[in-house]
Amino acid sequence: MSPQNPPLVVHIDATESPLELERVALAGIDCEIVSIAASTEGEIIEAIKEATVILNDHSPVTAAMVDQLENCKQIIRYGHGYDTVDVDACTEAGIIVTNIAGSTSEEVSNHALSLLLASARELKRLDLATTSGRWAEVYSRSILNQIYGETAGIVGFGWIGRAMARKCKALGMNVLANDPYVGQHLAIEYGVEFVSKEQLLEHSDYVTLHVPHLDSSHHFIDAAALDRMKSTAYLINTSRGPVVDELALVSALQAEKIAGAGIDVYEQEPLSVDNPLLKMDNVICTPHVAGSSEIGWETIRRRAGEEAARVLRGERPKVVINPEVLGRI
C-alpha cells in the first residue's frame, strides 16, 4: 500500500454528484473528496485505484477491481444492499465493507405493506376495470381479502423485516418469520412465531421477502417454494430480484398456483417491456423504488459521509459487513 496524503474519498456512480451532505459529514477531516462518473469496469478501476474510501451508490466492485486498489481502507455501499460488492475479495484485501443499514427501513416496509394491501384488495384489477367502464364486472361484496386475522410470512428479520412485522401486527395480522441468523428473543419482542421455510410457505397468506441477495438466498423462492404456497397466497418482493426465480414465478402465476404478486425488484433491471409480469392484472409492479423518499436519501448520504469520517479518524464504523477484517487492519 503506497503512502497517500491527504487520503482520497471517491464517490462513483453513473453521474457525478456535488456530495453536499457527504462533505458536511467529512468537514474537519483533512481529505480530498471527489465524485467521478464511471460506468465500465475500466472507468471504475481508473476512478477508484487511488481511493482510501470509496462511496459506492450501486456500481459493481468485483474481485478484479479490488486487486487494483492500492490504498483502500473502506467501501461504503449506499443503502441496505451490498450484493454489487465482492465482500470476500474485500475481506481478503483487508478492506472494510459498510452499508447504511436501517436507513430506509420505514420506507421499504411501507412499500412492502402497500403492495400487500393492494394485492389483498386487488386494487390493480379493480382500477383497470372501473376506469375502463367495466364496473359491473368487478362489483361484489365478497371478493376481497379481509387482511385482519390473516397471516403474513416474513422472510428475513433484520431492520426491514422487523419494521414490517410491527406494521402487520398493527393491522391485526398473525406473523410468521424465517431467519436463522437472529435470536429467538425477537419472537417475544415482536409477537411473531419463528418457523421453518416450509412452514412459512405453507401457512402464510402473504409471503414478503426482506433478505439480501447472497449465494444462500439466490432463488430462495423457486418452483418448489411456489408449489408449497397456498393457491390463495400472494408473494411480495422488495428485497432483490434474484431472490426469486422469476421464470418460476411467471409459470406459477400463469398456472394459478398462487393468487398474485407485488414486485419492486427483478432479476434484470430495468424491467423489459416484454416481461410477462407486466401483462398480469394480479401482479403489481414498481420500478425498484421501495426505499425511496427525500428524507431517506438524505439520511443515506449523510450516514455514508459519517462512516467514512469514522474510518479516516481511525475509528470503527457503526456498520461492518465483514467484521472478520477488523482484526487484521
N, C-alpha and C positions, 0 to 999 in steps of 0.2 A: 504494500500500500504506500503510494507516494505521498510526501508531505503536501499539505494544502493549507493556505492561509490567505484570506479567511475561508471558512467552509462554504460550500456551494449548495444551495437549496434549489432544486429544479422541479418545476411543475410541467408535466407532459399531458397533452390532450390533442384532439384533432385541430383545435383552435387555441390561440393564445388567450390568456386571462390576465387582467390587471392585478389580481391577487390582493385586493384591498384588505379583506379580513385576515388573510394569512399574514400579511405584512404587519398588521396591528399586533397579532399574537406573537410575532417574532421581534417586535420592537425592543431595542436594548441589547440584542444579541449581535455580535459582530459577524455577519454573514452576508453573502451575496445571494439575492433571490431573483430567479428568472423564470419566465414561462415560455415554453417552446412548443410550437405546433409541430407535431410529429405523428405520422400515421404508419409508415412502413417500418419494417424491422431495422433497416439501415438508418433511417431517420431517428428512431427511438434510441438506438445504440449511440449514435453521434451526440444526441441531446443529453444522455444521462451518464456517459462514461466517466466524467469527472465529478459527478454529484456526490455529496456527502449524505444528503437526504433527498429522496425522490417523492414528490407529491403526485400521486397517480390517480387520475379520475377513473378511467376504465381501460386504459391501454394494456396490451399484453406485455408481461415481463417474463420471458422464457429463460430456461437454463442457459441457452446460448448467450442471451443478453447479460445475465448475471455474471457469466465468465468474463465479460468485458469491463465490469465495474472495478475501478481502481481504488476508490476512496469511500465507497458507500457504507454507511452505518445503519440506515433505516429506509424502508419503503413503506409509505403510508397510502393505503387504498381508501379513497373516499367512499363512505357508505359502509354497509354491512358486508357485502360480498367481497371475497378476495380470490375468487376462482381464476382470475386472469393472471395471477402472480404464481410462479413456481416456488411454493413455500419451501419445498425440500432443498432446492438449489440454493435458496437464500440462507437456509439454516446451515448448509454445508459451508457456505461462504462467510458465515458469521454476521449475517445481515438481519436485523430485527424487522419483522413484518407486522405492521399495525393496521387495524381497520378502525372505523368510527362506530363501534358497536353501540347500539341504543339510541343513535342519533335520530332515527326516523321510525322508531318502534310504534309510536302512536299513529303515524301516517299509514304505514304498511298494514297494521292491524285494522285500522279503519277501512282501508281499501278492501282488504280480505272480507271484512264483515259486510261491506257494501255489496260485494259480489255474492256473498252467501245469501243476504236478504233479497237481493234482486233475483237470484236463482230460485229461492223458495217461493217468491211471489210472482215468478215468471214474467218479470217486467218487460223483457225484450219482446217476447211473443205478444203480450198484451198491447204494448205500444205500437208494434208493427201493424197489428190487426185494427186497433182503434183508429190510428191515424190514416189508414187506407180505406176506411169506411166499412170495415167488417165487424162492427160492434157485436152483432148477433151471434157471430161465430165463437166469440170468446166470453161473452157474458154468462156468468154462472155464479151461484152462491156456494159452490162446494168443490172447486177445482184446486185451490191453492193450499200450500203447507202452512201449518199453524206456527211453527218455529218454537213457541213456548212448549217446554216439555220434550222437545226433540233432542237428538244427540249430535254434538259436534266432536269430531275426532281430530285432534291437533297433533300433527307430526312435527316434532322439534319444539322443545320447551325452553328456548332461550328468551332473549328480550322480547321479540315479537310474539312468539308463541304464548308467553305469559300474559302479554297485553291482550291478545286475542281471547285467552281463557277468561280474563276478567270481564270482558265485554259480553262474551257469550253467557256467562253466569248471570250477568245483569239482566239478560233477556229471559231468564228462567230456563236456560238450556242445561242439559246434562253434558258434562265434558269428559271425554276420554283423551289421554295423552300418551304418546310414544316417544321416548328419548332415553337411550341407555347411558347418556353422559351426564345426567343431572341427578341430584339426590332425591330420595323418596319423600323427604320432608316437605317438598314443594306440593305434594298431593294434598297435604293438610292445609298448607298456607293458601292455596288457590282453590281448594274444594273440588279437585279433579281426581280421576282414577287413572293410574298408570297401568297400561295393558300392553300386550304384545302387538306387533304389527298386524297379525292375523285377526286378533280380537277387535282391534280398532276398525279395520276394514269391514268386518262382518257386522258390526253393531252401530256404525255411525250413519246418520242421515246426511251429514256433510263432512267430507274429509278435506282438511285445509292444511297446506304444506308450508312449513316455516323452517327449512333446513338449508344449509349451504350446499353448493354443488361440489361434492368430493367424490373420490372413487367409490366410497361406500354408499353414497346416495345417488349415484348415477342410475337413472331409470328405476328409482325406488318404486315408482308406480309403473308397472309393466302390465302385460296382458294377464298374467296370473293374479296380480293385485287387483286389477279391474274386475276380474271374474269373481273375486271374493266380496266385492262391494254389493250392497243392496241395489236392486234394479230401480229403486226409487231415490237413490242417493245422488248427491252432487259432489264433484271434485272442484276444489278451489286451489289455484296455484299462484302465489305471489312471491315465490322464492327464487328459483332459477329454472329456466326452461328444460334443461336436460335431466332434471329430477324426474320428469315424466317422459315415458316413451310416447312421443306424440302420434306416431303411426298406430300404436296400440290403442291410444285414447280415441282417435278418429274411428277406428274399427269398432270399439266398444259403443261409441255413441251411435254409429250407423246401425248397429245390431240391437240398439235399445237395451244394452246390458246395464247402463246407468242412465239416470234421468237427464243429466246435463252437466255443464261445467262453467266456471268463471275463471278466466285465464288472463294473467297480466304479463307472463313471460313465456318464451317459446324457444324451441331448440335452435331455430335460425331466426336471427333478428337483423334488420326489421322484417316483419312478417310479410311473406309473399301474398299478393292479392289472389293467388290461386289456391291458397291454403283452404282445405275443406272446412276448417273450423269457422271460417268467416261466412259460410253459407248455411249455417245451422241456427235455427231460431231458439234453440235451447242452450246455446253457448254464448256467453258474454265475453267479448274480447276488448282488452285495453292495452295501450302501447308501452308496457314496462314503465309505468308511472306511479306504482303503488307508494313509493317513498317520497313522492313529490309534494313539496309545499315551499313557499318562500322562506318561512322560518326554519324549516328542516334543512334546506340547502345552506342557509347561513350558518346553522349550527355545525354542519359537516365541515365547512370551510374554516370556521374559527377553531374547531377542535383539531383539525389537521395541523393548523399552524401551532397550536399549543403543544401537540405531541412532538412536532419537530423541534420546538424550543426545548422541551424536556431533554431530548437526546443530545442536543447541542450543548446543554448545560451539564451533561454527564449524568443525568437522572434517568430513572426507569420510566418508560412511557406507561400511561394508565392501562392501555390495552396492548397485549403482546400475543400474537397468534402462535408464535413458535418460541415459548419460554425457555426451551432447552438451549437456545443460543446464548442466553444471558450469562451463563457461567463461563463462556469462552471469550467474552469480549471485555 
